[in-house]
Amino acid sequence: MSTIQDVARHAAVSVSTVSNVLNGRTDRMRQETLARVEAAITALQFRPNTLARQLKTGQTPLLGLLVPSIANPMYGYIAREVETFAQEQYGYRVLIGNTYRDQDKEAAFFEDLLAHGVRRVIVISSLADERHLERAVQRGMVVVSYDRRATPGELSDVDHVTPDNFEAAGLATRYLIAHGHTRLAFATVAGMTMSRSDKIKGFLAAAGDAGLREHARVLDGGPLNEYGDAVLSEVGRALAQQMVNDPEPPTGIVAVNDLMALGLMAGLREAGLRVPEDMSIVGMDGLFLSAISNPALTTVQLPVTEMARAMVERAMSRQSGQESNASELVFTPTHLIERESVAPPPGRVRTRAHATGMKPLKAKK
């Protein structure tokens, strides 16, 4: 079995140089040196001794990823992209835990990760209170929070990476308005996370800009059970059944995410309503499932790949326990994928979406 010393001799470099490559510290390294070390590692089929590294540094090459529920395909999508960058760029594997947006569960996971030598963690939560994340940083961890902004005036040691949820909801709302919809609704669930709050604000702002604020409603599908995001589609399905009895139902709906939108479409179909002939729906996420639903779902595509790369880079670039160097990165959705779930409301002639200046991305046939 090859050792790190064998790799150093093969590449004609020092052991510390090989160690720097293995630990992702290559920013100041010459490309030719990096290439020689990587070639030596491949030629000798070298595999670092994980146990020895943990005993020496107190850390293990694992990146923690805490998600509300892996049953939500969006978090599976993010996890795949995070794992790809962590493994290919830094040689780290990803350890995933489901927290169901429960602060106590999140805090317990941090204890477990710390005990197993994991010092770098990405957490998808958007809970308003992040004091447990701050405590983790103070104990020597690097924490990156996804889908949450720092509150104004907040001095945080936690990095934040998030899509611009306000703009995503505004983009979806303006698209419905461009197709002639004046009775608008935003479909969500009980339990106000920061990301849901931003989406509602974006929806209401877009409706207000078009003079439709009084006709814009927020539809609350009720509380989620313990499994939270895993049952969003079922909440959407039940919410659709309630709308059937509405004397003046909305004709255009923005869903809090794609999973909710797919549930809405299923519930409307079961109630005898047609999408988009009777009611139009726009989601937010850009899940692969949205392309294969019936009808195919129009959705705002979030820049998942770019955000995943940013989260991994930030998690790996900071030193463990480093405080007062936190950053906030906000990624603005740039396009809406136009599919089949949106049409003019009953009795209206189809309008062109680009009349508002938007450039929807046509789905591939």
C-alpha atoms as a printed R data frame, in Angstrom:
    type eleno elety resid chain resno       x      y       z
1   ATOM     1    CA   MET     A     1   0.000  0.000   0.000
2   ATOM     2    CA   SER     A     2   1.383  3.392  -1.028
3   ATOM     3    CA   THR     A     3   2.133  6.047   1.564
4   ATOM     4    CA   ILE     A     4   2.157  9.828   1.394
5   ATOM     5    CA   GLN     A     5   5.971  9.620   1.346
6   ATOM     6    CA   ASP     A     6   5.789  7.409  -1.776
7   ATOM     7    CA   VAL     A     7   3.601  9.999  -3.497
8   ATOM     8    CA   ALA     A     8   6.020 12.799  -2.561
9   ATOM     9    CA   ARG     A     9   9.008 10.881  -3.992
10  ATOM    10    CA   HIS     A    10   7.121  9.977  -7.166
11  ATOM    11    CA   ALA     A    11   6.101 13.622  -7.749
12  ATOM    12    CA   ALA     A    12   9.478 15.022  -6.602
13  ATOM    13    CA   VAL     A    13   7.851 17.284  -4.018
14  ATOM    14    CA   SER     A    14   7.748 17.513  -0.243
15  ATOM    15    CA   VAL     A    15   5.349 15.578   1.943
16  ATOM    16    CA   SER     A    16   3.778 18.890   3.031
17  ATOM    17    CA   THR     A    17   3.012 19.710  -0.613
18  ATOM    18    CA   VAL     A    18   1.167 16.405  -1.012
19  ATOM    19    CA   SER     A    19  -0.663 17.119   2.241
20  ATOM    20    CA   ASN     A    20  -1.720 20.515   0.916
21  ATOM    21    CA   VAL     A    21  -3.182 18.891  -2.190
22  ATOM    22    CA   LEU     A    22  -5.052 16.293  -0.146
23  ATOM    23    CA   ASN     A    23  -6.546 19.008   2.054
24  ATOM    24    CA   GLY     A    24  -7.532 21.355  -0.769
25  ATOM    25    CA   ARG     A    25  -4.892 24.007   0.015
26  ATOM    26    CA   THR     A    26  -3.826 24.607  -3.576
27  ATOM    27    CA   ASP     A    27  -4.610 28.312  -4.111
28  ATOM    28    CA   ARG     A    28  -0.938 29.328  -4.149
29  ATOM    29    CA   MET     A    29   0.406 26.172  -5.731
30  ATOM    30    CA   ARG     A    30   1.808 26.156  -9.259
31  ATOM    31    CA   GLN     A    31  -0.436 24.290 -11.679
32  ATOM    32    CA   GLU     A    32   2.460 22.155 -12.874
33  ATOM    33    CA   THR     A    33   3.217 21.058  -9.294
34  ATOM    34    CA   LEU     A    34  -0.441 20.289  -8.632
35  ATOM    35    CA   ALA     A    35  -0.648 18.238 -11.825
36  ATOM    36    CA   ARG     A    36   2.448 16.186 -10.829
37  ATOM    37    CA   VAL     A    37   1.038 15.422  -7.385
38  ATOM    38    CA   GLU     A    38  -2.367 14.447  -8.770
39  ATOM    39    CA   ALA     A    39  -0.706 12.224 -11.384
40  ATOM    40    CA   ALA     A    40   1.376 10.535  -8.671
41  ATOM    41    CA   ILE     A    41  -1.696  9.929  -6.513
42  ATOM    42    CA   THR     A    42  -3.438  8.295  -9.482
43  ATOM    43    CA   ALA     A    43  -0.418  6.253 -10.573
44  ATOM    44    CA   LEU     A    44   0.207  4.881  -7.083
45  ATOM    45    CA   GLN     A    45  -3.518  4.471  -6.335
46  ATOM    46    CA   PHE     A    46  -2.920  6.301  -3.079
47  ATOM    47    CA   ARG     A    47  -5.731  6.462  -0.548
48  ATOM    48    CA   PRO     A    48  -5.252  8.712   2.514
49  ATOM    49    CA   ASN     A    49  -5.499  7.026   5.897
50  ATOM    50    CA   THR     A    50  -8.679  8.658   7.190
51  ATOM    51    CA   LEU     A    51  -8.213  7.385  10.728
52  ATOM    52    CA   ALA     A    52  -4.651  8.674  10.892
53  ATOM    53    CA   ARG     A    53  -5.738 12.073   9.597
54  ATOM    54    CA   GLN     A    54  -8.487 12.296  12.191
55  ATOM    55    CA   LEU     A    55  -6.134 11.322  15.019
56  ATOM    56    CA   LYS     A    56  -3.628 13.962  13.912
57  ATOM    57    CA   THR     A    57  -5.990 16.861  13.196
58  ATOM    58    CA   GLY     A    58  -9.126 15.998  15.161
59  ATOM    59    CA   GLN     A    59 -11.039 16.269  11.884
60  ATOM    60    CA   THR     A    60 -12.321 13.858   9.282
61  ATOM    61    CA   PRO     A    61 -12.755 14.549   5.526
62  ATOM    62    CA   LEU     A    62 -16.531 14.619   5.735
63  ATOM    63    CA   LEU     A    63 -18.824 17.538   4.963
64  ATOM    64    CA   GLY     A    64 -22.052 17.593   6.955
65  ATOM    65    CA   LEU     A    65 -25.252 18.433   5.096
66  ATOM    66    CA   LEU     A    66 -28.406 18.931   7.158
67  ATOM    67    CA   VAL     A    67 -31.664 19.114   5.178
68  ATOM    68    CA   PRO     A    68 -35.312 19.457   6.266
69  ATOM    69    CA   SER     A    69 -36.222 16.161   4.570
70  ATOM    70    CA   ILE     A    70 -34.495 14.235   1.804
71  ATOM    71    CA   ALA     A    71 -37.991 13.138   0.736
72  ATOM    72    CA   ASN     A    72 -38.331 16.567  -0.876
73  ATOM    73    CA   PRO     A    73 -36.673 16.102  -4.312
74  ATOM    74    CA   MET     A    74 -35.312 19.659  -4.155
75  ATOM    75    CA   TYR     A    75 -33.025 18.718  -1.287
76  ATOM    76    CA   GLY     A    76 -31.933 15.580  -3.109
77  ATOM    77    CA   TYR     A    77 -31.074 17.828  -6.052
78  ATOM    78    CA   ILE     A    78 -29.017 20.158  -3.853
79  ATOM    79    CA   ALA     A    79 -27.346 17.220  -2.070
80  ATOM    80    CA   ARG     A    80 -26.216 15.722  -5.378
81  ATOM    81    CA   GLU     A    81 -24.618 18.987  -6.479
82  ATOM    82    CA   VAL     A    82 -22.989 19.569  -3.078
83  ATOM    83    CA   GLU     A    83 -21.580 16.034  -3.062
84  ATOM    84    CA   THR     A    84 -20.204 16.406  -6.582
85  ATOM    85    CA   PHE     A    85 -18.209 19.543  -5.774
86  ATOM    86    CA   ALA     A    86 -17.100 18.385  -2.321
87  ATOM    87    CA   GLN     A    87 -15.750 15.095  -3.654
88  ATOM    88    CA   GLU     A    88 -14.284 16.224  -6.960
89  ATOM    89    CA   GLN     A    89 -12.725 19.466  -5.772
90  ATOM    90    CA   TYR     A    90 -11.752 18.674  -2.177
91  ATOM    91    CA   GLY     A    91 -11.846 14.910  -1.715
92  ATOM    92    CA   TYR     A    92 -14.571 15.209   0.920
93  ATOM    93    CA   ARG     A    93 -17.593 12.951   1.183
94  ATOM    94    CA   VAL     A    94 -21.000 14.170   2.358
95  ATOM    95    CA   LEU     A    95 -22.825 13.003   5.477
96  ATOM    96    CA   ILE     A    96 -26.570 13.817   5.307
97  ATOM    97    CA   GLY     A    97 -29.061 14.223   8.139
98  ATOM    98    CA   ASN     A    98 -32.803 15.040   8.129
99  ATOM    99    CA   THR     A    99 -33.811 17.727  10.640
100 ATOM   100    CA   TYR     A   100 -37.433 18.548   9.642
101 ATOM   101    CA   ARG     A   101 -36.649 22.219  10.365
102 ATOM   102    CA   ASP     A   102 -36.594 21.432  14.073
103 ATOM   103    CA   GLN     A   103 -34.090 23.511  16.019
104 ATOM   104    CA   ASP     A   104 -33.511 20.828  18.659
105 ATOM   105    CA   LYS     A   105 -32.835 18.203  15.984
106 ATOM   106    CA   GLU     A   106 -30.434 20.547  14.199
107 ATOM   107    CA   ALA     A   107 -28.556 21.232  17.444
108 ATOM   108    CA   ALA     A   108 -28.364 17.492  18.224
109 ATOM   109    CA   PHE     A   109 -26.897 16.798  14.785
110 ATOM   110    CA   PHE     A   110 -24.198 19.395  15.380
111 ATOM   111    CA   GLU     A   111 -23.238 17.598  18.597
112 ATOM   112    CA   ASP     A   112 -22.974 14.273  16.750
113 ATOM   113    CA   LEU     A   113 -20.977 15.747  13.874
114 ATOM   114    CA   LEU     A   114 -18.590 17.469  16.239
115 ATOM   115    CA   ALA     A   115 -18.031 14.221  18.149
116 ATOM   116    CA   HIS     A   116 -17.159 12.420  14.894
117 ATOM   117    CA   GLY     A   117 -14.603 14.979  13.808
118 ATOM   118    CA   VAL     A   118 -16.791 16.757  11.236
119 ATOM   119    CA   ARG     A   119 -15.967 20.457  11.272
120 ATOM   120    CA   ARG     A   120 -17.650 21.760   8.098
121 ATOM   121    CA   VAL     A   121 -21.424 21.803   7.791
122 ATOM   122    CA   ILE     A   122 -24.010 23.116   5.340
123 ATOM   123    CA   VAL     A   123 -27.475 23.438   6.856
124 ATOM   124    CA   ILE     A   124 -30.714 24.017   4.953
125 ATOM   125    CA   SER     A   125 -33.149 25.458   7.425
126 ATOM   126    CA   SER     A   126 -34.242 29.108   6.986
127 ATOM   127    CA   LEU     A   127 -35.306 29.188  10.656
128 ATOM   128    CA   ALA     A   128 -35.358 32.717  12.042
129 ATOM   129    CA   ASP     A   129 -33.323 31.753  15.118
130 ATOM   130    CA   GLU     A   130 -29.744 30.667  14.319
131 ATOM   131    CA   ARG     A   131 -28.207 30.916  17.757
132 ATOM   132    CA   HIS     A   132 -27.484 27.179  17.750
133 ATOM   133    CA   LEU     A   133 -25.503 27.649  14.520
134 ATOM   134    CA   GLU     A   134 -23.527 30.489  16.112
135 ATOM   135    CA   ARG     A   135 -22.697 28.231  19.053
136 ATOM   136    CA   ALA     A   136 -21.393 25.585  16.650
137 ATOM   137    CA   VAL     A   137 -19.007 28.119  15.098
138 ATOM   138    CA   GLN     A   138 -17.793 29.134  18.553
139 ATOM   139    CA   ARG     A   139 -16.991 25.468  19.215
140 ATOM   140    CA   GLY     A   140 -14.752 25.180  16.168
141 ATOM   141    CA   MET     A   141 -17.049 24.465  13.218
142 ATOM   142    CA   VAL     A   142 -17.525 26.171   9.860
143 ATOM   143    CA   VAL     A   143 -21.253 26.603   9.168
144 ATOM   144    CA   VAL     A   144 -22.923 27.678   5.927
145 ATOM   145    CA   SER     A   145 -26.660 28.339   6.052
146 ATOM   146    CA   TYR     A   146 -28.754 27.899   2.911
147 ATOM   147    CA   ASP     A   147 -32.070 29.627   2.067
148 ATOM   148    CA   ARG     A   148 -31.811 32.308   4.732
149 ATOM   149    CA   ARG     A   149 -30.554 35.883   4.780
150 ATOM   150    CA   ALA     A   150 -28.902 37.509   7.751
151 ATOM   151    CA   THR     A   151 -31.396 39.846   9.446
152 ATOM   152    CA   PRO     A   152 -30.627 43.591   9.151
153 ATOM   153    CA   GLY     A   153 -28.041 44.660  11.700
154 ATOM   154    CA   GLU     A   154 -27.225 41.040  12.575
155 ATOM   155    CA   LEU     A   155 -23.547 40.304  13.251
156 ATOM   156    CA   SER     A   156 -23.221 36.663  12.276
157 ATOM   157    CA   ASP     A   157 -20.356 34.188  12.197
158 ATOM   158    CA   VAL     A   158 -22.446 31.969   9.911
159 ATOM   159    CA   ASP     A   159 -22.134 32.263   6.134
160 ATOM   160    CA   HIS     A   160 -25.374 32.566   4.163
161 ATOM   161    CA   VAL     A   161 -26.095 31.437   0.597
162 ATOM   162    CA   THR     A   162 -29.626 31.853  -0.713
163 ATOM   163    CA   PRO     A   163 -31.684 32.322  -3.840
164 ATOM   164    CA   ASP     A   164 -33.456 35.654  -4.145
165 ATOM   165    CA   ASN     A   165 -36.844 34.297  -3.069
166 ATOM   166    CA   PHE     A   166 -38.477 37.716  -3.349
167 ATOM   167    CA   GLU     A   167 -37.479 37.991  -7.006
168 ATOM   168    CA   ALA     A   168 -38.352 34.339  -7.762
169 ATOM   169    CA   ALA     A   169 -41.932 34.854  -6.584
170 ATOM   170    CA   GLY     A   170 -42.145 38.181  -8.380
171 ATOM   171    CA   LEU     A   171 -40.987 36.576 -11.630
172 ATOM   172    CA   ALA     A   172 -43.657 33.863 -11.344
173 ATOM   173    CA   THR     A   173 -46.372 36.398 -10.506
174 ATOM   174    CA   ARG     A   174 -45.502 38.738 -13.369
175 ATOM   175    CA   TYR     A   175 -45.656 35.788 -15.745
176 ATOM   176    CA   LEU     A   176 -49.244 35.037 -14.720
177 ATOM   177    CA   ILE     A   177 -50.180 38.703 -15.000
178 ATOM   178    CA   ALA     A   178 -48.660 38.814 -18.495
179 ATOM   179    CA   HIS     A   179 -51.085 36.041 -19.482
180 ATOM   180    CA   GLY     A   180 -54.066 38.102 -18.338
181 ATOM   181    CA   HIS     A   181 -54.639 36.780 -14.813
182 ATOM   182    CA   THR     A   182 -56.093 39.276 -12.351
183 ATOM   183    CA   ARG     A   183 -57.347 36.950  -9.598
184 ATOM   184    CA   LEU     A   184 -54.069 35.738  -8.133
185 ATOM   185    CA   ALA     A   185 -53.120 33.511  -5.218
186 ATOM   186    CA   PHE     A   186 -49.965 32.336  -3.493
187 ATOM   187    CA   ALA     A   187 -50.208 28.767  -2.150
188 ATOM   188    CA   THR     A   188 -48.113 27.987   0.915
189 ATOM   189    CA   VAL     A   189 -48.204 26.185   4.273
190 ATOM   190    CA   ALA     A   190 -48.380 27.271   7.888
191 ATOM   191    CA   GLY     A   191 -45.078 27.896   9.625
192 ATOM   192    CA   MET     A   192 -43.331 31.038   8.417
193 ATOM   193    CA   THR     A   193 -39.708 30.490   7.481
194 ATOM   194    CA   MET     A   194 -37.666 33.409   6.171
195 ATOM   195    CA   SER     A   195 -37.691 32.037   2.626
196 ATOM   196    CA   ARG     A   196 -41.498 31.632   2.599
197 ATOM   197    CA   SER     A   197 -41.887 35.145   3.968
198 ATOM   198    CA   ASP     A   198 -39.688 36.563   1.188
199 ATOM   199    CA   LYS     A   199 -41.686 34.691  -1.454
200 ATOM   200    CA   ILE     A   200 -44.994 36.036  -0.144
201 ATOM   201    CA   LYS     A   201 -43.589 39.568  -0.123
202 ATOM   202    CA   GLY     A   202 -42.381 39.145  -3.712
203 ATOM   203    CA   PHE     A   203 -45.782 37.870  -4.817
204 ATOM   204    CA   LEU     A   204 -47.675 40.723  -3.162
205 ATOM   205    CA   ALA     A   205 -45.232 43.335  -4.464
206 ATOM   206    CA   ALA     A   206 -45.604 42.125  -8.068
207 ATOM   207    CA   ALA     A   207 -49.391 42.084  -7.731
208 ATOM   208    CA   GLY     A   208 -49.327 45.589  -6.230
209 ATOM   209    CA   ASP     A   209 -47.138 46.931  -9.046
210 ATOM   210    CA   ALA     A   210 -49.794 45.726 -11.500
211 ATOM   211    CA   GLY     A   211 -52.625 47.307  -9.503
212 ATOM   212    CA   LEU     A   212 -53.939 43.893  -8.453
213 ATOM   213    CA   ARG     A   213 -53.092 43.892  -4.751
214 ATOM   214    CA   GLU     A   214 -56.724 43.720  -3.624
215 ATOM   215    CA   HIS     A   215 -57.261 40.635  -5.794
216 ATOM   216    CA   ALA     A   216 -54.138 38.843  -4.531
217 ATOM   217    CA   ARG     A   217 -54.599 36.242  -1.786
218 ATOM   218    CA   VAL     A   218 -52.293 34.067   0.271
219 ATOM   219    CA   LEU     A   219 -53.713 30.552   0.633
220 ATOM   220    CA   ASP     A   220 -52.512 28.684   3.715
221 ATOM   221    CA   GLY     A   221 -52.661 24.923   3.355
222 ATOM   222    CA   GLY     A   222 -52.374 24.407   7.100
223 ATOM   223    CA   PRO     A   223 -49.585 23.013   9.284
224 ATOM   224    CA   LEU     A   224 -47.257 20.240   8.193
225 ATOM   225    CA   ASN     A   225 -46.838 17.086  10.210
226 ATOM   226    CA   GLU     A   226 -43.539 15.861  11.639
227 ATOM   227    CA   TYR     A   227 -42.196 15.060   8.184
228 ATOM   228    CA   GLY     A   228 -42.583 18.635   7.006
229 ATOM   229    CA   ASP     A   229 -41.400 19.113   3.451
230 ATOM   230    CA   ALA     A   230 -41.972 15.453   2.644
231 ATOM   231    CA   VAL     A   231 -45.746 15.978   2.527
232 ATOM   232    CA   LEU     A   232 -45.938 19.312   0.705
233 ATOM   233    CA   SER     A   233 -47.524 17.683  -2.318
234 ATOM   234    CA   GLU     A   234 -50.303 16.252  -0.140
235 ATOM   235    CA   VAL     A   235 -50.893 19.682   1.415
236 ATOM   236    CA   GLY     A   236 -51.212 21.119  -2.093
237 ATOM   237    CA   ARG     A   237 -53.626 18.395  -3.027
238 ATOM   238    CA   ALA     A   238 -55.867 19.146  -0.052
239 ATOM   239    CA   LEU     A   239 -55.678 22.881  -0.706
240 ATOM   240    CA   ALA     A   240 -56.911 22.325  -4.267
241 ATOM   241    CA   GLN     A   241 -59.970 20.515  -2.928
242 ATOM   242    CA   GLN     A   242 -60.790 23.562  -0.767
243 ATOM   243    CA   MET     A   243 -60.578 25.910  -3.761
244 ATOM   244    CA   VAL     A   244 -63.237 23.964  -5.612
245 ATOM   245    CA   ASN     A   245 -65.854 25.367  -3.210
246 ATOM   246    CA   ASP     A   246 -64.561 28.945  -3.444
247 ATOM   247    CA   PRO     A   247 -67.303 31.161  -5.003
248 ATOM   248    CA   GLU     A   248 -64.620 33.284  -6.710
249 ATOM   249    CA   PRO     A   249 -61.505 31.123  -7.007
250 ATOM   250    CA   PRO     A   250 -58.187 32.465  -8.273
251 ATOM   251    CA   THR     A   251 -57.336 31.779 -11.899
252 ATOM   252    CA   GLY     A   252 -53.566 32.080 -11.480
253 ATOM   253    CA   ILE     A   253 -51.612 30.481  -8.618
254 ATOM   254    CA   VAL     A   254 -47.976 30.795  -7.596
255 ATOM   255    CA   ALA     A   255 -46.936 27.800  -5.483
256 ATOM   256    CA   VAL     A   256 -44.303 28.077  -2.755
257 ATOM   257    CA   ASN     A   257 -42.313 25.393  -4.580
258 ATOM   258    CA   ASP     A   258 -42.625 22.736  -7.278
259 ATOM   259    CA   LEU     A   259 -43.746 20.013  -4.881
260 ATOM   260    CA   MET     A   260 -46.677 22.128  -3.718
261 ATOM   261    CA   ALA     A   261 -47.511 22.973  -7.349
262 ATOM   262    CA   LEU     A   262 -47.577 19.297  -8.355
263 ATOM   263    CA   GLY     A   263 -49.908 18.538  -5.447
264 ATOM   264    CA   LEU     A   264 -52.192 21.394  -6.469
265 ATOM   265    CA   MET     A   265 -52.427 20.077 -10.027
266 ATOM   266    CA   ALA     A   266 -53.270 16.584  -8.788
267 ATOM   267    CA   GLY     A   267 -55.982 17.905  -6.469
268 ATOM   268    CA   LEU     A   268 -57.542 20.101  -9.152
269 ATOM   269    CA   ARG     A   269 -57.577 17.217 -11.589
270 ATOM   270    CA   GLU     A   270 -59.337 14.993  -9.035
271 ATOM   271    CA   ALA     A   271 -61.912 17.761  -8.467
272 ATOM   272    CA   GLY     A   272 -62.707 17.908 -12.167
273 ATOM   273    CA   LEU     A   273 -60.858 21.128 -12.959
274 ATOM   274    CA   ARG     A   274 -58.368 21.443 -15.784
275 ATOM   275    CA   VAL     A   275 -54.897 22.958 -15.692
276 ATOM   276    CA   PRO     A   276 -54.356 25.353 -17.408
277 ATOM   277    CA   GLU     A   277 -57.828 25.772 -18.971
278 ATOM   278    CA   ASP     A   278 -59.573 26.481 -15.647
279 ATOM   279    CA   MET     A   279 -56.629 27.446 -13.467
280 ATOM   280    CA   SER     A   280 -52.952 28.219 -14.180
281 ATOM   281    CA   ILE     A   281 -50.089 27.260 -11.854
282 ATOM   282    CA   VAL     A   282 -46.436 28.283 -11.612
283 ATOM   283    CA   GLY     A   283 -43.923 26.574  -9.324
284 ATOM   284    CA   MET     A   284 -40.497 27.569  -8.014
285 ATOM   285    CA   ASP     A   285 -37.442 25.269  -7.967
286 ATOM   286    CA   GLY     A   286 -36.913 23.749 -11.403
287 ATOM   287    CA   LEU     A   287 -37.175 20.088 -10.355
288 ATOM   288    CA   PHE     A   288 -36.866 17.397 -13.009
289 ATOM   289    CA   LEU     A   289 -40.324 16.192 -11.922
290 ATOM   290    CA   SER     A   290 -41.853 19.413 -13.217
291 ATOM   291    CA   ALA     A   291 -40.946 18.421 -16.788
292 ATOM   292    CA   ILE     A   292 -42.696 15.055 -16.613
293 ATOM   293    CA   SER     A   293 -45.922 16.047 -14.840
294 ATOM   294    CA   ASN     A   294 -49.206 16.219 -16.739
295 ATOM   295    CA   PRO     A   295 -49.434 18.964 -17.768
296 ATOM   296    CA   ALA     A   296 -45.745 19.865 -17.593
297 ATOM   297    CA   LEU     A   297 -45.216 22.494 -14.915
298 ATOM   298    CA   THR     A   298 -44.103 26.041 -15.637
299 ATOM   299    CA   THR     A   299 -41.503 26.883 -13.000
300 ATOM   300    CA   VAL     A   300 -38.878 29.403 -11.930
301 ATOM   301    CA   GLN     A   301 -35.490 27.711 -12.282
302 ATOM   302    CA   LEU     A   302 -33.282 28.302  -9.244
303 ATOM   303    CA   PRO     A   303 -29.496 28.348  -9.852
304 ATOM   304    CA   VAL     A   304 -28.897 25.200  -7.801
305 ATOM   305    CA   THR     A   305 -25.548 24.215  -9.311
306 ATOM   306    CA   GLU     A   306 -24.056 27.665  -8.772
307 ATOM   307    CA   MET     A   307 -25.375 27.884  -5.206
308 ATOM   308    CA   ALA     A   308 -24.077 24.408  -4.332
309 ATOM   309    CA   ARG     A   309 -20.616 25.309  -5.605
310 ATOM   310    CA   ALA     A   310 -20.640 28.528  -3.560
311 ATOM   311    CA   MET     A   311 -21.705 26.693  -0.392
312 ATOM   312    CA   VAL     A   312 -18.996 24.054  -0.716
313 ATOM   313    CA   GLU     A   313 -16.311 26.609  -1.547
314 ATOM   314    CA   ARG     A   314 -17.259 28.725   1.435
315 ATOM   315    CA   ALA     A   315 -17.416 25.733   3.774
316 ATOM   316    CA   MET     A   316 -13.975 24.558   2.666
317 ATOM   317    CA   SER     A   317 -12.202 27.920   2.447
318 ATOM   318    CA   ARG     A   318 -12.672 29.065   6.041
319 ATOM   319    CA   GLN     A   319 -10.634 27.820   8.948
320 ATOM   320    CA   SER     A   320 -12.551 25.952  11.639
321 ATOM   321    CA   GLY     A   321 -13.825 28.240  14.373
322 ATOM   322    CA   GLN     A   322 -12.952 31.402  12.456
323 ATOM   323    CA   GLU     A   323 -15.336 34.142  13.538
324 ATOM   324    CA   SER     A   324 -16.374 37.552  12.161
325 ATOM   325    CA   ASN     A   325 -15.582 36.704   8.545
326 ATOM   326    CA   ALA     A   326 -19.034 35.619   7.444
327 ATOM   327    CA   SER     A   327 -20.460 36.501   4.048
328 ATOM   328    CA   GLU     A   328 -23.877 36.562   2.401
329 ATOM   329    CA   LEU     A   329 -24.319 35.480  -1.206
330 ATOM   330    CA   VAL     A   330 -27.691 36.007  -2.904
331 ATOM   331    CA   PHE     A   331 -28.337 34.333  -6.260
332 ATOM   332    CA   THR     A   332 -31.024 35.869  -8.440
333 ATOM   333    CA   PRO     A   333 -33.087 33.476 -10.611
334 ATOM   334    CA   THR     A   334 -32.565 34.532 -14.221
335 ATOM   335    CA   HIS     A   335 -35.280 32.687 -16.084
336 ATOM   336    CA   LEU     A   336 -38.603 30.971 -15.958
337 ATOM   337    CA   ILE     A   337 -39.112 27.665 -17.770
338 ATOM   338    CA   GLU     A   338 -42.299 27.973 -19.803
339 ATOM   339    CA   ARG     A   339 -44.234 24.730 -20.113
340 ATOM   340    CA   GLU     A   340 -47.920 23.799 -20.241
341 ATOM   341    CA   SER     A   341 -49.437 24.742 -16.864
342 ATOM   342    CA   VAL     A   342 -50.142 28.379 -17.723
343 ATOM   343    CA   ALA     A   343 -52.709 29.794 -20.178
344 ATOM   344    CA   PRO     A   344 -54.944 32.873 -20.243
345 ATOM   345    CA   PRO     A   345 -57.866 32.732 -17.795
346 ATOM   346    CA   PRO     A   346 -61.204 31.509 -19.168
347 ATOM   347    CA   GLY     A   347 -62.546 33.950 -21.745
348 ATOM   348    CA   ARG     A   348 -59.234 35.741 -22.352
349 ATOM   349    CA   VAL     A   349 -57.128 35.670 -25.504
350 ATOM   350    CA   ARG     A   350 -53.560 34.427 -25.110
351 ATOM   351    CA   THR     A   351 -50.991 37.173 -24.570
352 ATOM   352    CA   ARG     A   352 -47.271 37.083 -25.193
353 ATOM   353    CA   ALA     A   353 -45.190 36.702 -22.030
354 ATOM   354    CA   HIS     A   354 -42.352 38.756 -23.399
355 ATOM   355    CA   ALA     A   355 -44.618 41.815 -23.559
356 ATOM   356    CA   THR     A   356 -43.495 42.467 -19.980
357 ATOM   357    CA   GLY     A   357 -39.826 42.182 -20.848
358 ATOM   358    CA   MET     A   358 -39.451 38.644 -19.464
359 ATOM   359    CA   LYS     A   359 -37.618 36.014 -21.454
360 ATOM   360    CA   PRO     A   360 -39.011 32.595 -20.537
361 ATOM   361    CA   LEU     A   361 -36.884 29.607 -21.396
362 ATOM   362    CA   LYS     A   362 -38.785 27.235 -23.623
363 ATOM   363    CA   ALA     A   363 -38.770 23.653 -22.400
364 ATOM   364    CA   LYS     A   364 -37.098 21.180 -24.711
365 ATOM   365    CA   LYS     A   365 -39.424 18.919 -26.602
